[in-house]
Amino acid sequence: ATMQASLDAENEKVAGAEAKKAELEENILAAETALSEAQAVTSAHQTELSVACAATQSVLAEVARAREMHKASDEAQALAQTDKDALEAAVVGDFEKLKSGDVGDATPETLYQNLEPLLLKLDLDTSLRSATKPALLKAPAGRGLFDGKVVEELEKSFVTNIEELSSKIADGQPASEARAAVVTQAEAKVIEAESVQKTAADVLAASRAAQKEVQATLKAAKSNLTEYKSEYKQATEARDQQQEQVQTFMDVNAASFNALAAKVSARKKKAMAAAAAAARAGAAAKVAADAETADKAEGATEAGAEAMATEAAPVDSADTEAAANSSAEVATEMSVEEVPKVVATPAAFDTAANLGA
C-alpha cells in the first residue's frame, strides 16, 4: 500500500508536470500564431508603403515635368522680353543714330558693331542683310536711293520683330500662369503623397515594433519550455523509478507469494483428500457394522417365528414363507434407514489443512 501510495503521488506530480508542459507548449503555439498574424500585418503595411512611395515618386516626376515646362516657358518669355527691350533700345539708340547720321562722339563703325548682334535676330533676306552695313555707315547725305531703301526696310524689320515679340509675350502670359498653376497642383499632390507615405511608414514602423514584441514573446515561451524540460524530466524519472520498484515487487515478491500460495494450496488439497478418504472409510465401516447388526436381528426374528410356528396352529407353508419374507424385508428397510450419512465438515477441512501444513 505504501509503494502504491508513493506511485500515486509521483503520478500526480507527473500529471501536474504534464499540465505545465502542455501550457508552455500552448503558449508557444499562441505566440507562433500571433507572430504569423503580425508578419502578415507587417507585410500588408509594407505593401501599402511601397504603393505610397510609388505614388510619391510619380507625383514628384509630375511636378518636375511641370516645373521644367514652366521654367522653359518663363525662360522663353524672359528671352522674348529681353530681345524686345534690346530691339526697342536699338531703334531709338544706335540704329537711330546711324539712320540720322547724328553719331555724336561715337564712330559709325562702333555703333554698327553694337547693333550687329541685334540684326542677326531680324528676319532679313540675304541681299538686304549684306547691304545693311554699307548703307548704315554712310551719312544720310551720301546714301543713294538703294541705300535709303535698305535703311527703310531695316527699320520696318525692327518694328515687325518688336511687334511679334510683344504679341508673343502677351500671348505667353496666360499660358505661363496656367503652367504655374499646374506646378502648384503638382506640388500639392507631392505634399499629399508624402503625407500618405509618412503615415504608411509610421504604421509599418509600429507593426514592425509589434512584430518584434511578438518575436520576443515567442522566444521567451520557447526558453521557458526549454528551462522546464529538466524539471519535467525529473518528475517523469521519479515516477518511472517508483513504477519500476512497484513492478519489481510485482514481478519478484508477488511471484514468490503466488508460488508459496500454490504450494500451501497443494498441501491443503492433499490434507482435504486424506480427510475425505478417512470419512469415506469410517462411513463404510459404519455401514458394515449396521449391516451385521441387521443380519443378527433378522436371524433372531426368523428363530422366533419358527418357535411361534411350532407352538401355534399349523399354517400353510406358503403363508409361512410369505410372512417370513415380509419380516425380513421390514428388518432390512429399518436397517437401511438407520445408516447415518457422512458429511465433510469444516473441521475435516481444517484437519486436512493442518496435516498439509
C-alpha positions in Angstrom: 0.0 0.0 0.0 2.9 2.4 0.8 4.6 1.7 -2.5 1.3 2.3 -4.4 0.7 5.5 -2.4 4.2 6.7 -3.4 3.5 5.8 -7.0 0.1 7.6 -6.9 1.9 10.7 -5.5 4.5 10.6 -8.3 1.8 10.1 -10.9 0.0 13.2 -9.5 3.3 15.2 -9.8 3.7 14.0 -13.4 0.2 14.9 -14.2 0.9 18.4 -12.9 4.1 18.5 -14.9 2.3 17.4 -18.0 -0.3 20.1 -17.5 2.5 22.7 -17.0 4.3 21.4 -20.1 1.1 21.5 -22.2 0.5 25.1 -21.0 4.0 26.1 -22.1 3.6 24.4 -25.4 0.2 26.1 -25.8 2.0 29.4 -25.1 4.5 28.7 -27.9 1.7 27.8 -30.3 -0.2 31.0 -29.4 2.9 33.1 -29.9 3.7 31.4 -33.2 0.1 32.2 -34.3 0.4 35.8 -33.2 3.8 36.1 -34.9 2.3 34.8 -38.2 -0.5 37.3 -37.9 1.9 40.1 -37.1 4.1 39.2 -40.1 1.0 39.3 -42.3 0.1 42.7 -41.0 3.6 43.9 -41.5 3.7 42.6 -45.0 0.4 44.3 -45.8 1.7 47.6 -44.4 5.0 47.2 -46.3 2.9 46.8 -49.5 0.9 50.0 -48.6 4.2 51.9 -48.1 5.5 50.6 -51.4 2.4 51.8 -53.1 2.6 55.2 -51.3 6.3 55.5 -52.3 5.5 54.8 -55.9 2.7 57.4 -55.8 5.1 59.9 -54.3 7.7 59.2 -57.0 5.0 59.6 -59.6 3.8 63.0 -58.5 7.4 64.1 -57.9 8.1 63.3 -61.6 4.9 65.1 -62.5 5.9 68.2 -60.6 9.4 68.0 -62.1 8.0 68.0 -65.6 5.6 70.8 -64.7 8.4 72.9 -63.3 10.6 72.2 -66.3 7.9 73.2 -68.7 7.1 76.3 -66.6 10.8 77.1 -66.4 11.3 76.7 -70.2 8.2 78.9 -70.8 9.4 81.5 -68.4 12.8 81.5 -69.9 11.3 81.9 -73.4 9.1 84.7 -72.2 12.1 86.3 -70.5 14.2 85.9 -73.6 11.4 87.4 -75.7 11.2 90.3 -73.3 15.0 90.8 -73.4 15.0 90.7 -77.2 12.1 93.2 -77.3 13.8 95.5 -74.9 17.0 95.3 -76.8 15.4 96.0 -80.2 13.4 98.9 -78.8 16.5 100.3 -77.3 18.4 99.9 -80.6 15.7 101.6 -82.6 15.8 104.7 -80.5 19.6 104.4 -79.9 22.3 103.1 -82.1 20.1 102.5 -85.2 18.5 105.9 -84.9 22.0 107.5 -84.7 23.2 105.6 -87.8 20.0 106.4 -89.6 20.1 110.1 -88.8 23.9 110.4 -89.1 23.9 112.1 -85.6 26.5 109.7 -84.1 27.8 112.1 -81.5 31.2 111.2 -80.1 31.0 107.6 -81.3 32.1 106.4 -84.7 29.6 104.9 -87.1 31.7 101.7 -87.0 31.4 101.4 -83.2 27.7 102.0 -83.4 27.2 99.4 -86.1 29.2 96.8 -84.1 26.8 97.4 -81.1 23.8 97.0 -83.5 25.1 94.0 -85.4 24.1 91.2 -82.8 20.5 92.5 -82.9 20.5 92.5 -86.7 21.0 88.7 -86.5 17.7 88.4 -84.7 15.8 90.2 -87.6 14.3 88.2 -90.4 16.3 89.7 -93.3 16.9 88.2 -96.7 20.5 87.7 -97.9 20.7 90.7 -100.2 19.2 93.1 -97.6 21.5 91.7 -94.8 24.6 92.2 -97.0 23.6 95.8 -97.9 22.8 96.8 -94.3 26.3 97.7 -93.2 27.3 99.8 -96.1 24.1 101.7 -96.0 24.2 102.5 -92.3 27.9 103.5 -92.3 27.1 106.2 -94.9 25.9 109.6 -93.8 22.4 110.3 -94.9 23.5 112.8 -97.5 25.8 110.2 -99.1 23.2 107.4 -99.4 21.7 106.7 -102.7 18.2 105.5 -103.5 19.1 101.9 -102.8 20.8 102.7 -99.5 17.8 104.6 -98.4 15.6 101.7 -99.3 17.8 99.3 -97.3 17.6 101.6 -94.2 13.8 101.9 -94.6 13.4 98.1 -94.9 15.7 97.6 -91.9 13.6 99.9 -89.8 10.4 98.1 -90.8 12.1 94.8 -89.8 12.9 96.2 -86.4 9.3 97.3 -85.9 7.9 94.0 -87.1 10.1 91.9 -84.8 9.2 94.2 -81.8 5.5 93.7 -82.6 5.9 89.9 -82.9 7.8 89.8 -79.6 5.2 91.9 -77.9 2.5 89.5 -79.1 4.5 86.5 -78.0 5.0 88.0 -74.6 1.3 88.9 -74.3 0.1 85.6 -75.5 2.5 83.7 -73.4 1.4 85.2 -70.1 -1.8 83.2 -69.7 0.0 80.0 -70.7 2.7 80.8 -68.2 0.1 81.4 -65.5 -1.6 78.1 -66.4 1.7 76.2 -66.2 2.4 77.9 -62.9 -1.0 76.6 -61.7 0.0 73.1 -62.9 3.1 73.3 -60.9 1.2 74.4 -57.9 -1.2 71.5 -58.2 1.6 69.0 -58.7 3.3 70.3 -55.6 0.1 69.9 -53.7 -0.1 66.3 -54.9 3.5 65.8 -53.7 2.6 67.1 -50.3 -0.4 64.8 -50.1 1.6 61.8 -51.4 4.4 62.5 -49.0 1.9 62.7 -46.1 0.4 59.3 -47.1 3.8 57.9 -47.4 4.8 59.1 -44.0 1.6 57.7 -42.5 2.3 54.4 -44.1 5.9 54.5 -42.9 4.7 55.2 -39.3 2.2 52.4 -39.5 4.8 50.0 -40.9 7.2 51.0 -38.1 4.6 50.3 -35.5 3.7 47.0 -37.0 7.4 46.0 -37.1 7.7 47.0 -33.4 4.7 44.9 -32.6 6.2 42.0 -34.6 9.4 42.3 -32.6 7.4 42.1 -29.4 5.7 39.0 -30.5 9.0 37.5 -31.6 10.4 38.3 -28.1 7.3 36.6 -26.6 7.8 33.5 -28.7 11.5 33.4 -27.8 10.6 33.7 -24.1 8.0 31.0 -24.5 10.5 28.6 -26.1 13.0 29.5 -23.5 10.5 28.7 -20.7 9.8 25.3 -22.2 13.5 24.6 -22.6 14.1 25.5 -19.0 11.2 23.5 -17.8 12.3 20.3 -19.6 14.8 19.5 -16.8 12.1 19.8 -14.1 9.7 17.7 -16.3 12.4 15.1 -16.8 13.0 14.9 -13.0 9.3 14.4 -12.4 8.9 11.7 -15.0 12.1 9.9 -14.0 11.0 9.9 -10.3 7.6 8.4 -11.4 9.3 5.9 -13.7 11.7 4.8 -10.8 8.8 4.4 -8.4 6.8 2.5 -11.1 9.8 0.3 -11.7 10.0 -0.5 -8.0 6.3 -1.5 -7.9 6.8 -3.6 -11.0 9.8 -5.3 -9.5 7.8 -6.0 -6.4 5.0 -7.4 -8.5 7.4 -9.5 -10.7 9.6 -10.8 -7.8 7.8 -10.7 -4.5 4.3 -11.3 -5.8 5.6 -14.2 -7.9 7.2 -15.7 -4.8 4.0 -15.2 -2.9 2.0 -16.9 -5.6 4.4 -19.8 -5.6 4.1 -20.1 -1.9 0.3 -19.9 -2.0 0.2 -22.6 -4.7 2.4 -24.8 -2.5 0.2 -24.3 0.5 -2.9 -24.9 -1.5 -1.5 -28.2 -2.8 -0.8 -29.3 0.8 -4.3 -28.3 1.8 -5.8 -30.2 -1.1 -3.8 -33.3 -0.1 -5.0 -33.0 3.5 -8.6 -32.5 2.4 -8.3 -35.6 0.2 -6.9 -37.6 3.1 -9.7 -36.3 5.4 -12.3 -37.2 2.8 -10.9 -40.7 2.4 -10.9 -41.2 6.1 -14.5 -40.0 6.3 -15.5 -42.4 3.5 -13.7 -45.3 5.2 -15.5 -44.5 8.5 -18.8 -44.4 6.8 -18.1 -47.7 5.1 -17.2 -49.3 8.4 -20.4 -47.9 9.9 -22.5 -49.3 7.1 -20.8 -52.7 7.5 -21.4 -52.7 11.3 -25.0 -51.7 10.8 -25.5 -54.4 8.2 -24.1 -57.0 10.6 -26.4 -55.9 13.3 -29.3 -56.1 10.9 -28.3 -59.6 9.9 -28.3 -60.6 13.5 -31.7 -59.1 14.1 -33.0 -60.9 11.1 -31.7 -64.2 12.4 -33.4 -63.7 15.7 -36.6 -62.7 14.1 -36.5 -65.9 12.0 -35.8 -68.1 15.1 -38.7 -66.5 17.0 -41.0 -67.0 14.0 -40.1 -70.7 13.8 -40.8 -71.1 17.6 -44.2 -69.4 17.3 -45.0 -71.6 14.3 -44.3 -74.7 16.2 -46.5 -73.6 19.1 -49.3 -72.2 17.1 -51.8 -73.9 14.8 -50.4 -75.3 11.7 -50.2 -72.8 8.9 -49.9 -73.2 5.2 -46.3 -73.4 4.2 -46.8 -70.8 1.6 -48.2 -68.3 4.0 -45.4 -69.1 6.5 -42.8 -68.3 3.8 -44.5 -65.1 2.8 -44.7 -63.9 6.4 -41.0 -64.7 6.9 -40.1 -62.8 3.8 -42.2 -59.8 4.8 -40.5 -59.7 8.2 -37.1 -59.9 6.6 -38.0 -57.0 4.3 -39.1 -54.9 7.2 -36.0 -55.6 9.1 -33.9 -54.8 6.1 -35.7 -51.5 5.5 -35.2 -50.4 9.1 -31.5 -51.2 9.0 -31.0 -49.2 5.8 -32.9 -46.1 7.1 -30.8 -46.1 10.3 -27.5 -45.9 8.5 -26.1 -42.4 9.2 -25.0 -40.0 6.3 -21.3 -38.9 6.3 -20.8 -35.1 5.6 -17.3 -33.4 5.1 -17.4 -30.8 7.8 -15.2 -27.7 8.1 -13.4 -29.4 10.9 -12.4 -32.0 8.4 -11.0 -29.5 6.1 -9.2 -27.8 9.0 -7.7 -31.1 9.9 -6.6 -31.6 6.3 -5.2 -28.2 6.2 -3.2 -28.7 9.4 -2.0 -32.0 8.0 -0.9 -30.3 4.9 0.8 -27.6 6.9 
